[in-house]
Amino acid sequence: MKIGFLGLGVMGAPMARHLLAAGHEVAVWNRTHARAQAFVDAHGGRLATSPADAARGADVVAACVGADADVLAVTVGDASNGGGAFSGMRAGALFIDHTTASAEVARHLDEQAAARGLLWLDAPVSGGQAGAESGSLSVMCGGSEGAFAAAGPVLAAYGKTIGHIGPAGAGQLAKMVNQVAIAGVVQGLAEALAFGRAAGLDMEKVLGVIGGGAAASWQMHNRAPTMLAGKFDFGFAVDWMRKDLGLVLAEAARLGVELPVTELVDGYYAEVQAMGGGRDDTSSLIRRFPAG
Amino acid sequence: MKIGFLGLGVMGAPMARHLLAAGHEVAVWNRTHARAQAFVDAHGGRLATSPADAARGADVVAACVGADADVLAVTVGDASNGGGAFSGMRAGALFIDHTTASAEVARHLDEQAAARGLLWLDAPVSGGQAGAESGSLSVMCGGSEGAFAAAGPVLAAYGKTIGHIGPAGAGQLAKMVNQVAIAGVVQGLAEALAFGRAAGLDMEKVLGVIGGGAAASWQMHNRAPTMLAGKFDFGFAVDWMRKDLGLVLAEAARLGVELPVTELVDGYYAEVQAMGGGRDDTSSLIRRFPAG
Protein backbone atom coordinates (compact mmCIF):
# COMPACT_ATOMS: atom_id res chain seq x y z
CA MET A 1 0.00 0.00 0.00
CA LYS A 2 1.22 3.58 -0.70
CA ILE A 3 1.22 5.56 2.52
CA GLY A 4 2.17 9.12 3.47
CA PHE A 5 3.19 9.62 7.11
CA LEU A 6 3.26 13.08 8.69
CA GLY A 7 5.02 13.74 12.00
CA LEU A 8 8.03 11.71 13.11
CA GLY A 9 8.04 12.42 16.84
CA VAL A 10 8.45 9.85 19.63
CA MET A 11 5.14 8.27 18.59
CA GLY A 12 5.12 8.89 14.83
CA ALA A 13 8.66 7.67 14.07
CA PRO A 14 8.16 4.12 15.43
CA MET A 15 4.70 3.97 13.80
CA ALA A 16 6.20 4.86 10.42
CA ARG A 17 8.95 2.28 10.98
CA HIS A 18 6.32 -0.41 11.55
CA LEU A 19 4.68 0.55 8.23
CA LEU A 20 8.00 0.17 6.40
CA ALA A 21 8.65 -3.14 8.17
CA ALA A 22 5.22 -4.38 7.03
CA GLY A 23 6.30 -3.81 3.43
CA HIS A 24 4.35 -0.62 2.71
CA GLU A 25 5.71 2.10 0.42
CA VAL A 26 6.01 5.08 2.79
CA ALA A 27 6.66 8.76 2.10
CA VAL A 28 7.51 10.70 5.27
CA TRP A 29 7.29 14.36 6.16
CA ASN A 30 8.16 16.20 9.35
CA ARG A 31 7.90 19.90 10.22
CA THR A 32 11.57 19.91 11.20
CA HIS A 33 12.99 18.70 7.91
CA ALA A 34 16.24 17.37 9.43
CA ARG A 35 14.30 14.83 11.48
CA ALA A 36 12.64 13.42 8.35
CA GLN A 37 16.01 13.30 6.58
CA ALA A 38 17.51 11.38 9.52
CA PHE A 39 14.54 8.98 9.52
CA VAL A 40 14.95 8.21 5.79
CA ASP A 41 18.72 7.78 6.19
CA ALA A 42 18.19 5.30 9.03
CA HIS A 43 15.06 3.41 7.95
CA GLY A 44 14.33 4.15 4.29
CA GLY A 45 11.14 5.54 2.75
CA ARG A 46 10.73 8.58 0.49
CA LEU A 47 11.55 12.03 1.86
CA ALA A 48 8.59 14.32 1.16
CA THR A 49 8.94 18.10 0.94
CA SER A 50 5.44 18.92 2.22
CA PRO A 51 2.32 17.16 3.52
CA ALA A 52 0.85 17.56 0.03
CA ASP A 53 3.95 15.94 -1.47
CA ALA A 54 3.76 13.04 1.03
CA ALA A 55 0.12 12.58 0.00
CA ARG A 56 0.76 12.35 -3.71
CA GLY A 57 -0.37 8.97 -5.05
CA ALA A 58 -1.01 7.62 -1.54
CA ASP A 59 -3.86 5.30 -0.67
CA VAL A 60 -3.66 6.45 2.94
CA VAL A 61 -2.08 9.45 4.65
CA ALA A 62 -1.58 9.12 8.41
CA ALA A 63 -0.51 11.88 10.80
CA CYS A 64 0.70 12.01 14.36
CA VAL A 65 1.40 15.64 15.15
CA GLY A 66 1.03 17.95 18.16
CA ALA A 67 -2.38 19.53 18.55
CA ASP A 68 -5.41 21.00 16.75
CA ALA A 69 -3.45 23.72 14.92
CA ASP A 70 -0.90 21.19 13.65
CA VAL A 71 -3.63 18.85 12.44
CA LEU A 72 -5.27 21.70 10.52
CA ALA A 73 -1.90 22.69 9.06
CA VAL A 74 -1.05 19.21 7.74
CA THR A 75 -4.56 18.56 6.31
CA VAL A 76 -6.11 21.70 4.88
CA GLY A 77 -2.72 23.36 5.01
CA ASP A 78 -1.23 26.73 5.63
CA ALA A 79 1.36 28.85 3.84
CA SER A 80 4.21 27.63 6.03
CA ASN A 81 4.34 23.98 5.03
CA GLY A 82 3.87 24.07 1.26
CA GLY A 83 0.30 22.78 1.23
CA GLY A 84 -1.83 20.43 3.32
CA ALA A 85 -2.20 16.74 2.54
CA PHE A 86 -5.84 17.09 1.42
CA SER A 87 -4.68 19.08 -1.65
CA GLY A 88 -2.37 16.25 -2.73
CA MET A 89 -4.67 13.27 -2.11
CA ARG A 90 -6.51 11.39 -4.88
CA ALA A 91 -10.29 10.98 -4.63
CA GLY A 92 -11.23 8.03 -2.42
CA ALA A 93 -7.99 8.13 -0.41
CA LEU A 94 -8.11 8.00 3.39
CA PHE A 95 -6.67 10.39 5.97
CA ILE A 96 -6.01 8.92 9.45
CA ASP A 97 -5.27 11.34 12.27
CA HIS A 98 -3.48 9.74 15.23
CA THR A 99 -3.02 13.08 17.01
CA THR A 100 -4.94 13.54 20.26
CA ALA A 101 -6.96 16.58 19.26
CA SER A 102 -10.44 18.03 19.75
CA ALA A 103 -13.57 16.28 18.55
CA GLU A 104 -14.58 19.58 16.93
CA VAL A 105 -11.55 19.63 14.65
CA ALA A 106 -12.14 15.96 13.80
CA ARG A 107 -15.74 16.68 12.78
CA HIS A 108 -14.70 19.78 10.82
CA LEU A 109 -12.00 17.88 8.90
CA ASP A 110 -14.36 14.96 8.26
CA GLU A 111 -16.65 17.45 6.49
CA GLN A 112 -13.75 19.01 4.60
CA ALA A 113 -12.57 15.55 3.56
CA ALA A 114 -16.04 14.51 2.40
CA ALA A 115 -16.35 17.69 0.31
CA ARG A 116 -13.17 16.63 -1.54
CA GLY A 117 -14.19 12.98 -1.94
CA LEU A 118 -11.74 11.83 0.75
CA LEU A 119 -12.28 9.50 3.71
CA TRP A 120 -11.51 10.62 7.30
CA LEU A 121 -10.69 8.70 10.47
CA ASP A 122 -9.75 10.27 13.81
CA ALA A 123 -7.72 7.57 15.51
CA PRO A 124 -5.90 8.74 18.64
CA VAL A 125 -3.80 6.09 20.31
CA SER A 126 -2.86 5.06 23.81
CA GLY A 127 0.04 2.95 24.96
CA GLY A 128 2.72 5.63 24.89
CA GLN A 129 6.15 5.47 23.32
CA ALA A 130 6.62 1.87 24.52
CA GLY A 131 3.38 0.85 22.78
CA ALA A 132 4.43 2.61 19.58
CA GLU A 133 7.87 0.95 19.63
CA SER A 134 6.42 -2.52 20.18
CA GLY A 135 3.50 -2.02 17.81
CA SER A 136 0.93 -2.68 20.52
CA LEU A 137 -1.01 0.58 20.62
CA SER A 138 -4.70 0.86 21.44
CA VAL A 139 -6.47 2.80 18.70
CA MET A 140 -9.83 4.54 19.17
CA CYS A 141 -11.45 5.30 15.82
CA GLY A 142 -14.10 7.81 14.74
CA GLY A 143 -15.37 7.90 11.17
CA SER A 144 -17.47 6.03 8.62
CA GLU A 145 -17.54 2.23 8.29
CA GLY A 146 -15.76 2.65 4.97
CA ALA A 147 -12.98 4.74 6.48
CA PHE A 148 -12.50 2.26 9.32
CA ALA A 149 -12.36 -0.68 6.92
CA ALA A 150 -9.86 1.10 4.65
CA ALA A 151 -7.62 1.86 7.64
CA GLY A 152 -7.32 -1.80 8.61
CA PRO A 153 -3.98 -2.69 6.94
CA VAL A 154 -2.36 0.50 8.26
CA LEU A 155 -3.59 0.19 11.85
CA ALA A 156 -2.61 -3.48 11.94
CA ALA A 157 1.05 -2.44 11.60
CA TYR A 158 1.22 -0.75 15.01
CA GLY A 159 -2.13 -1.32 16.75
CA LYS A 160 -3.08 -4.23 18.97
CA THR A 161 -6.53 -3.25 20.27
CA ILE A 162 -8.39 -1.38 17.57
CA GLY A 163 -11.98 -0.24 18.00
CA HIS A 164 -14.44 1.63 15.83
CA ILE A 165 -16.26 3.77 18.40
CA GLY A 166 -18.58 5.82 16.19
CA PRO A 167 -18.71 8.69 13.67
CA ALA A 168 -16.00 11.33 13.21
CA GLY A 169 -14.97 12.79 16.56
CA ALA A 170 -15.88 9.62 18.50
CA GLY A 171 -12.26 8.46 18.48
CA GLN A 172 -11.17 11.70 20.13
CA LEU A 173 -13.99 11.53 22.69
CA ALA A 174 -13.05 7.94 23.58
CA LYS A 175 -9.45 9.03 24.12
CA MET A 176 -10.76 11.72 26.49
CA VAL A 177 -12.67 9.06 28.47
CA ASN A 178 -9.36 7.20 28.75
CA GLN A 179 -7.49 10.26 30.05
CA VAL A 180 -10.18 11.08 32.64
CA ALA A 181 -10.02 7.53 34.01
CA ILE A 182 -6.21 7.73 34.16
CA ALA A 183 -6.31 11.07 35.99
CA GLY A 184 -8.40 9.52 38.77
CA VAL A 185 -6.31 6.37 39.03
CA VAL A 186 -2.98 8.21 39.17
CA GLN A 187 -4.26 10.75 41.68
CA GLY A 188 -5.68 8.03 43.96
CA LEU A 189 -2.43 6.12 43.68
CA ALA A 190 -0.36 9.23 44.48
CA GLU A 191 -2.46 9.90 47.58
CA ALA A 192 -2.35 6.24 48.63
CA LEU A 193 1.44 6.06 48.30
CA ALA A 194 1.96 9.40 50.04
CA PHE A 195 -0.26 8.23 52.91
CA GLY A 196 1.46 4.86 53.21
CA ARG A 197 4.93 6.37 53.18
CA ALA A 198 3.96 8.95 55.80
CA ALA A 199 2.61 6.10 57.93
CA GLY A 200 5.99 4.39 57.68
CA LEU A 201 4.70 1.32 55.85
CA ASP A 202 6.84 -0.98 53.72
CA MET A 203 5.01 -0.09 50.51
CA GLU A 204 6.36 -3.04 48.57
CA LYS A 205 4.66 -5.36 51.06
CA VAL A 206 1.45 -3.32 50.97
CA LEU A 207 1.34 -3.39 47.16
CA GLY A 208 1.99 -7.13 47.25
CA VAL A 209 -1.25 -7.63 49.18
CA ILE A 210 -3.55 -4.99 47.68
CA GLY A 211 -2.32 -5.40 44.08
CA GLY A 212 -4.60 -8.37 43.47
CA GLY A 213 -7.82 -6.77 44.71
CA ALA A 214 -10.34 -4.01 44.15
CA ALA A 215 -7.67 -1.27 44.28
CA ALA A 216 -5.63 -2.86 41.49
CA SER A 217 -4.91 -1.00 38.27
CA TRP A 218 -2.47 -0.91 35.37
CA GLN A 219 -1.00 2.18 37.01
CA MET A 220 -0.55 0.39 40.35
CA HIS A 221 1.19 -2.57 38.74
CA ASN A 222 3.37 -0.59 36.37
CA ARG A 223 3.89 2.81 37.95
CA ALA A 224 3.68 2.43 41.74
CA PRO A 225 7.16 0.85 41.90
CA THR A 226 8.66 3.62 39.74
CA MET A 227 6.76 6.30 41.70
CA LEU A 228 8.20 4.93 44.94
CA ALA A 229 11.65 4.88 43.34
CA GLY A 230 11.22 8.49 42.15
CA LYS A 231 11.81 7.51 38.50
CA PHE A 232 9.90 9.58 35.98
CA ASP A 233 12.17 9.82 32.92
CA PHE A 234 9.99 7.75 30.60
CA GLY A 235 6.40 7.22 29.54
CA PHE A 236 3.77 9.84 28.85
CA ALA A 237 4.83 13.42 29.59
CA VAL A 238 2.99 15.77 31.94
CA ASP A 239 3.01 18.43 29.19
CA TRP A 240 1.04 16.11 26.90
CA MET A 241 -1.33 15.09 29.67
CA ARG A 242 -2.09 18.76 30.34
CA LYS A 243 -2.81 19.29 26.63
CA ASP A 244 -5.18 16.30 26.71
CA LEU A 245 -6.90 17.36 29.93
CA GLY A 246 -7.35 20.81 28.40
CA LEU A 247 -9.25 19.17 25.52
CA VAL A 248 -11.31 17.14 28.01
CA LEU A 249 -12.26 20.11 30.17
CA ALA A 250 -13.21 22.24 27.15
CA GLU A 251 -15.40 19.41 25.83
CA ALA A 252 -16.90 18.80 29.29
CA ALA A 253 -17.83 22.48 29.57
CA ARG A 254 -19.50 22.22 26.15
CA LEU A 255 -21.41 19.10 27.25
CA GLY A 256 -22.29 20.50 30.69
CA VAL A 257 -20.56 17.63 32.53
CA GLU A 258 -18.98 18.18 35.93
CA LEU A 259 -15.46 16.67 36.21
CA PRO A 260 -14.23 17.93 39.59
CA VAL A 261 -11.31 15.55 40.06
CA THR A 262 -10.14 15.81 36.46
CA GLU A 263 -10.05 19.58 36.95
CA LEU A 264 -8.20 19.26 40.25
CA VAL A 265 -5.63 16.87 38.76
CA ASP A 266 -5.09 19.23 35.82
CA GLY A 267 -4.23 21.93 38.36
CA TYR A 268 -1.79 19.63 40.17
CA TYR A 269 -0.10 18.80 36.87
CA ALA A 270 0.25 22.56 36.29
CA GLU A 271 2.11 22.67 39.62
CA VAL A 272 4.34 19.77 38.51
CA GLN A 273 5.10 21.73 35.31
CA ALA A 274 5.93 24.79 37.43
CA MET A 275 8.42 22.60 39.34
CA GLY A 276 10.12 21.99 35.97
CA GLY A 277 8.65 18.50 35.49
CA GLY A 278 6.74 18.96 32.24
CA ARG A 279 8.74 16.30 30.38
CA ASP A 280 8.45 13.72 33.19
CA ASP A 281 5.96 10.86 33.12
CA THR A 282 2.41 11.50 34.39
CA SER A 283 3.18 9.32 37.41
CA SER A 284 5.34 12.22 38.66
CA LEU A 285 2.06 13.62 40.02
CA ILE A 286 3.27 12.06 43.27
CA ARG A 287 5.89 14.86 43.48
CA ARG A 288 2.96 17.15 44.27
CA PHE A 289 2.09 14.88 47.23
CA PRO A 290 5.22 14.25 49.27
CA ALA A 291 4.75 12.10 52.36
CA GLY A 292 3.83 14.04 55.47
CA MET B 1 -7.58 -25.97 66.31
CA LYS B 2 -10.00 -24.43 68.86
CA ILE B 3 -11.24 -21.09 67.59
CA GLY B 4 -13.65 -18.45 68.88
CA PHE B 5 -15.31 -16.30 66.23
CA LEU B 6 -16.98 -12.99 67.10
CA GLY B 7 -19.33 -11.22 64.71
CA LEU B 8 -21.41 -13.13 62.16
CA GLY B 9 -22.27 -10.36 59.70
CA VAL B 10 -22.01 -10.56 55.92
CA MET B 11 -18.24 -10.97 56.21
CA GLY B 12 -17.92 -12.84 59.51
CA ALA B 13 -20.51 -15.55 58.86
CA PRO B 14 -18.86 -16.94 55.70
CA MET B 15 -15.42 -16.66 57.36
CA ALA B 16 -16.64 -18.71 60.33
CA ARG B 17 -18.18 -21.24 57.92
CA HIS B 18 -14.81 -21.67 56.19
CA LEU B 19 -13.22 -22.39 59.60
CA LEU B 20 -15.81 -25.10 60.30
CA ALA B 21 -15.33 -26.54 56.82
CA ALA B 22 -11.57 -26.71 57.44
CA GLY B 23 -12.25 -28.95 60.44
CA HIS B 24 -11.65 -26.44 63.22
CA GLU B 25 -13.64 -26.53 66.47
CA VAL B 26 -15.43 -23.18 66.40
CA ALA B 27 -17.39 -21.33 69.11
CA VAL B 28 -19.40 -18.40 67.71
CA TRP B 29 -20.77 -15.27 69.30
CA ASN B 30 -22.77 -12.41 67.82
CA ARG B 31 -24.11 -9.25 69.44
CA THR B 32 -27.58 -10.11 68.18
CA HIS B 33 -27.92 -13.53 69.79
CA ALA B 34 -30.54 -14.81 67.32
CA ARG B 35 -28.09 -14.51 64.46
CA ALA B 36 -25.56 -16.72 66.27
CA GLN B 37 -28.32 -19.23 67.07
CA ALA B 38 -29.32 -19.35 63.40
CA PHE B 39 -25.69 -19.81 62.36
CA VAL B 40 -25.20 -22.78 64.73
CA ASP B 41 -28.51 -24.32 63.60
CA ALA B 42 -27.45 -24.09 59.97
CA HIS B 43 -23.71 -24.77 60.10
CA GLY B 44 -22.81 -26.20 63.49
CA GLY B 45 -20.25 -24.94 65.99
CA ARG B 46 -20.76 -24.08 69.65
CA LEU B 47 -23.08 -21.21 70.59
CA ALA B 48 -21.20 -18.89 72.98
CA THR B 49 -22.98 -16.59 75.40
CA SER B 50 -20.32 -13.86 75.43
CA PRO B 51 -16.98 -13.00 73.79
CA ALA B 52 -15.29 -14.29 76.96
CA ASP B 53 -17.25 -17.54 76.66
CA ALA B 54 -16.29 -17.93 72.98
CA ALA B 55 -12.66 -17.42 74.00
CA ARG B 56 -12.62 -20.11 76.67
CA GLY B 57 -10.03 -22.75 75.80
CA ALA B 58 -9.45 -21.30 72.36
CA ASP B 59 -6.06 -21.21 70.63
CA VAL B 60 -7.23 -18.30 68.51
CA VAL B 61 -10.09 -15.82 68.78
CA ALA B 62 -10.99 -13.94 65.59
CA ALA B 63 -13.40 -11.02 65.27
CA CYS B 64 -15.09 -9.23 62.41
CA VAL B 65 -17.27 -6.55 63.91
CA GLY B 66 -18.29 -2.97 63.07
CA ALA B 67 -15.88 -0.31 64.20
CA ASP B 68 -13.46 0.81 66.93
CA ALA B 69 -16.04 0.77 69.75
CA ASP B 70 -17.17 -2.76 68.83
CA VAL B 71 -13.58 -4.01 68.72
CA LEU B 72 -12.95 -2.59 72.19
CA ALA B 73 -16.19 -4.16 73.45
CA VAL B 74 -15.37 -7.68 72.23
CA THR B 75 -11.74 -7.59 73.44
CA VAL B 76 -11.35 -5.69 76.68
CA GLY B 77 -15.11 -5.84 77.13
CA ASP B 78 -17.89 -3.77 78.53
CA ALA B 79 -20.81 -4.43 80.84
CA SER B 80 -23.23 -5.07 77.98
CA ASN B 81 -21.73 -8.24 76.53
CA GLY B 82 -20.78 -10.31 79.54
CA GLY B 83 -17.05 -9.76 79.29
CA GLY B 84 -14.51 -9.25 76.52
CA ALA B 85 -12.60 -12.11 74.94
CA PHE B 86 -9.27 -11.08 76.51
CA SER B 87 -10.66 -12.07 79.96
CA GLY B 88 -11.46 -15.58 78.73
CA MET B 89 -8.30 -16.32 76.75
CA ARG B 90 -5.50 -18.58 78.00
CA ALA B 91 -1.95 -17.19 78.10
CA GLY B 92 -0.23 -17.46 74.73
CA ALA B 93 -3.49 -17.48 72.77
CA LEU B 94 -3.89 -15.19 69.74
CA PHE B 95 -6.53 -12.55 68.98
CA ILE B 96 -7.05 -11.68 65.28
CA ASP B 97 -9.09 -8.59 64.48
CA HIS B 98 -10.51 -8.58 60.94
CA THR B 99 -12.51 -5.40 61.53
CA THR B 100 -11.44 -2.33 59.56
CA ALA B 101 -10.67 -0.05 62.50
CA SER B 102 -8.18 2.62 63.51
CA ALA B 103 -4.46 1.94 63.80
CA GLU B 104 -4.62 3.60 67.23
CA VAL B 105 -7.05 1.03 68.62
CA ALA B 106 -4.93 -1.76 67.11
CA ARG B 107 -1.81 -0.45 68.87
CA HIS B 108 -3.70 0.04 72.13
CA LEU B 109 -5.09 -3.50 72.07
CA ASP B 110 -1.71 -4.94 71.11
CA GLU B 111 -0.37 -3.41 74.34
CA GLN B 112 -3.34 -4.67 76.34
CA ALA B 113 -2.88 -8.15 74.88
CA ALA B 114 0.86 -8.17 75.63
CA ALA B 115 0.17 -7.17 79.25
CA ARG B 116 -2.02 -10.27 79.58
CA GLY B 117 0.41 -12.60 77.80
CA LEU B 118 -1.74 -12.72 74.65
CA LEU B 119 -0.75 -12.29 70.99
CA TRP B 120 -2.40 -9.64 68.79
CA LEU B 121 -2.87 -9.33 65.03
CA ASP B 122 -4.84 -6.59 63.27
CA ALA B 123 -5.85 -8.20 60.00
CA PRO B 124 -8.42 -6.20 58.03
CA VAL B 125 -9.52 -7.83 54.81
CA SER B 126 -10.47 -6.76 51.31
CA GLY B 127 -12.42 -8.64 48.72
CA GLY B 128 -15.92 -7.93 50.05
CA GLN B 129 -18.73 -10.37 50.65
CA ALA B 130 -17.90 -12.29 47.47
CA GLY B 131 -14.32 -12.76 48.65
CA ALA B 132 -15.50 -13.93 52.08
CA GLU B 133 -17.96 -16.41 50.53
CA SER B 134 -15.36 -17.87 48.17
CA GLY B 135 -12.55 -17.80 50.75
CA SER B 136 -10.36 -15.57 48.59
CA LEU B 137 -9.90 -12.51 50.79
CA SER B 138 -6.79 -10.35 50.84
CA VAL B 139 -5.56 -10.00 54.44
CA MET B 140 -3.27 -7.18 55.61
CA CYS B 141 -1.61 -8.07 58.90
CA GLY B 142 -0.05 -5.97 61.65
CA GLY B 143 1.59 -7.58 64.67
CA SER B 144 4.62 -9.57 65.79
CA GLU B 145 6.23 -12.34 63.73
CA GLY B 146 4.94 -14.81 66.33
CA ALA B 147 1.37 -13.57 66.05
CA PHE B 148 1.51 -13.70 62.25
CA ALA B 149 2.90 -17.25 62.30
CA ALA B 150 0.26 -18.42 64.78
CA ALA B 151 -2.52 -16.95 62.61
CA GLY B 152 -1.48 -18.98 59.56
CA PRO B 153 -3.89 -21.95 59.85
CA VAL B 154 -6.83 -19.61 60.55
CA LEU B 155 -6.13 -17.12 57.75
CA ALA B 156 -5.57 -19.96 55.28
CA ALA B 157 -9.25 -20.92 55.66
CA TYR B 158 -10.58 -17.75 54.02
CA GLY B 159 -7.58 -15.74 52.80
CA LYS B 160 -5.87 -15.98 49.42
CA THR B 161 -3.34 -13.14 49.50
CA ILE B 162 -2.00 -12.79 53.02
CA GLY B 163 0.74 -10.31 53.89
CA HIS B 164 2.55 -9.38 57.08
CA ILE B 165 2.97 -5.62 56.65
CA GLY B 166 4.59 -4.66 59.97
CA PRO B 167 3.93 -4.18 63.68
CA ALA B 168 0.50 -3.74 65.28
CA GLY B 169 -1.51 -1.10 63.41
CA ALA B 170 0.28 -1.71 60.11
CA GLY B 171 -2.53 -3.96 58.89
CA GLN B 172 -5.05 -1.17 59.43
CA LEU B 173 -2.80 1.40 57.75
CA ALA B 174 -2.36 -0.88 54.72
CA LYS B 175 -6.14 -1.25 54.45
CA MET B 176 -6.36 2.57 54.45
CA VAL B 177 -3.86 2.72 51.56
CA ASN B 178 -6.17 0.31 49.71
CA GLN B 179 -9.25 2.46 50.32
CA VAL B 180 -7.52 5.67 49.19
CA ALA B 181 -6.45 4.03 45.93
CA ILE B 182 -10.01 2.74 45.38
CA ALA B 183 -11.51 6.18 46.03
CA GLY B 184 -9.40 7.67 43.22
CA VAL B 185 -10.08 4.84 40.79
CA VAL B 186 -13.85 4.85 41.32
CA GLN B 187 -14.06 8.65 41.10
CA GLY B 188 -12.02 8.74 37.89
CA LEU B 189 -14.18 5.99 36.45
CA ALA B 190 -17.40 7.77 37.44
CA GLU B 191 -16.22 10.98 35.74
CA ALA B 192 -15.02 9.06 32.68
CA LEU B 193 -18.33 7.23 32.27
CA ALA B 194 -20.38 10.38 32.89
CA PHE B 195 -18.31 12.21 30.27
CA GLY B 196 -18.57 9.41 27.73
CA ARG B 197 -22.32 9.07 28.16
CA ALA B 198 -22.85 12.82 27.86
CA ALA B 199 -20.79 12.71 24.65
CA GLY B 200 -23.14 10.04 23.30
CA LEU B 201 -20.49 7.33 23.03
CA ASP B 202 -21.20 3.60 22.96
CA MET B 203 -19.43 2.98 26.27
CA GLU B 204 -19.21 -0.78 25.75
CA LYS B 205 -17.10 -0.14 22.65
CA VAL B 206 -14.99 2.46 24.45
CA LEU B 207 -14.31 0.12 27.38
CA GLY B 208 -13.43 -2.63 24.91
CA VAL B 209 -10.58 -0.51 23.58
CA ILE B 210 -9.33 1.28 26.70
CA GLY B 211 -9.77 -1.69 29.06
CA GLY B 212 -6.44 -3.18 28.05
CA GLY B 213 -4.33 -0.04 28.53
CA ALA B 214 -3.05 2.48 31.04
CA ALA B 215 -6.57 3.38 32.22
CA ALA B 216 -7.40 -0.22 33.12
CA SER B 217 -8.33 -1.22 36.66
CA TRP B 218 -10.15 -3.90 38.62
CA GLN B 219 -12.95 -1.36 39.02
CA MET B 220 -13.12 -0.72 35.26
CA HIS B 221 -13.29 -4.42 34.44
CA ASN B 222 -15.70 -5.39 37.19
CA ARG B 223 -17.76 -2.30 37.96
CA ALA B 224 -17.96 -0.15 34.81
CA PRO B 225 -20.52 -2.52 33.23
CA THR B 226 -22.67 -2.54 36.39
CA MET B 227 -22.30 1.25 36.78
CA LEU B 228 -23.52 1.73 33.21
CA ALA B 229 -26.40 -0.67 33.92
CA GLY B 230 -27.26 1.25 37.13
CA LYS B 231 -26.90 -1.91 39.27
CA PHE B 232 -25.61 -1.26 42.78
CA ASP B 233 -27.34 -3.89 44.98
CA PHE B 234 -24.18 -5.87 45.82
CA GLY B 235 -20.57 -5.45 46.85
CA PHE B 236 -19.11 -3.03 49.37
CA ALA B 237 -21.60 -0.56 50.84
CA VAL B 238 -21.20 3.21 50.72
CA ASP B 239 -21.89 3.34 54.50
CA TRP B 240 -18.85 1.13 55.13
CA MET B 241 -16.70 3.07 52.69
CA ARG B 242 -17.56 6.27 54.54
CA LYS B 243 -16.58 4.66 57.84
CA ASP B 244 -13.25 3.61 56.28
CA LEU B 245 -12.60 7.01 54.68
CA GLY B 246 -13.31 8.60 58.05
CA LEU B 247 -10.54 6.46 59.56
CA VAL B 248 -8.23 7.41 56.67
CA LEU B 249 -8.87 11.15 56.95
CA ALA B 250 -8.40 11.14 60.74
CA GLU B 251 -5.11 9.27 60.34
CA ALA B 252 -4.01 11.57 57.49
CA ALA B 253 -4.67 14.62 59.69
CA ARG B 254 -2.55 13.02 62.42
CA LEU B 255 0.25 12.31 59.91
CA GLY B 256 -0.01 15.72 58.23
CA VAL B 257 -0.70 14.19 54.79
CA GLU B 258 -2.84 16.03 52.26
CA LEU B 259 -5.47 13.78 50.60
CA PRO B 260 -7.58 16.22 48.59
CA VAL B 261 -9.36 13.75 46.34
CA THR B 262 -10.00 11.23 49.12
CA GLU B 263 -11.64 14.07 51.04
CA LEU B 264 -13.64 15.14 48.01
CA VAL B 265 -14.83 11.58 47.32
CA ASP B 266 -15.83 11.17 50.98
CA GLY B 267 -18.03 14.23 50.55
CA TYR B 268 -19.60 12.80 47.37
CA TYR B 269 -20.33 9.53 49.20
CA ALA B 270 -22.05 11.61 51.89
CA GLU B 271 -24.27 12.98 49.11
CA VAL B 272 -24.99 9.44 47.88
CA GLN B 273 -25.98 8.52 51.46
CA ALA B 274 -28.25 11.58 51.56
CA MET B 275 -29.92 10.24 48.37
CA GLY B 276 -30.71 7.10 50.38
CA GLY B 277 -27.95 5.01 48.81
CA GLY B 278 -25.93 4.10 51.89
CA ARG B 279 -26.42 0.34 51.42
CA ASP B 280 -25.54 0.42 47.71
CA ASP B 281 -22.13 -0.60 46.36
CA THR B 282 -19.36 2.04 46.28
CA SER B 283 -19.62 2.09 42.48
CA SER B 284 -22.91 3.98 42.99
CA LEU B 285 -20.69 7.08 43.25
CA ILE B 286 -21.65 7.52 39.59
CA ARG B 287 -25.16 8.52 40.77
CA ARG B 288 -23.53 11.74 41.98
CA PHE B 289 -22.27 12.34 38.41
CA PRO B 290 -25.15 11.92 36.01
CA ALA B 291 -24.35 12.53 32.35
CA GLY B 292 -24.76 16.13 31.26
Interface residues (C-beta under 8 A of the other chain):
Chain A: A103 S126 G127 G128 G131 S138 V139 M140 K160 T161 I162 G163 H164 I165 G166 A170 L173 A174 M176 V177 N178 Q179 V180 A181 I182 A183 G184 V185 V186 Q187 G188 L189 E191 A192 L193 A194 F195 G196 A198 A199 G200 L201 D202 M203 K205 V206 G208 V209 I210 G212 G213 A214 A215 A216 S217 W218 Q219 M220 N222 F236 V248 E251 A252 L255 G256 V257 E258 L259 P260 V261 T262 L264 V265 F289 A291 G292
Chain B: A103 S126 G127 G128 G131 S138 V139 M140 K160 T161 I162 G163 H164 I165 G166 A170 L173 A174 M176 V177 N178 Q179 V180 A181 I182 A183 G184 V185 V186 Q187 G188 L189 E191 A192 L193 A194 F195 G196 A198 A199 G200 L201 D202 M203 K205 V206 G208 V209 I210 G212 G213 A214 A215 A216 S217 W218 Q219 M220 N222 F236 V248 E251 A252 L255 G256 V257 E258 L259 P260 V261 T262 L264 V265 F289 A291 G292
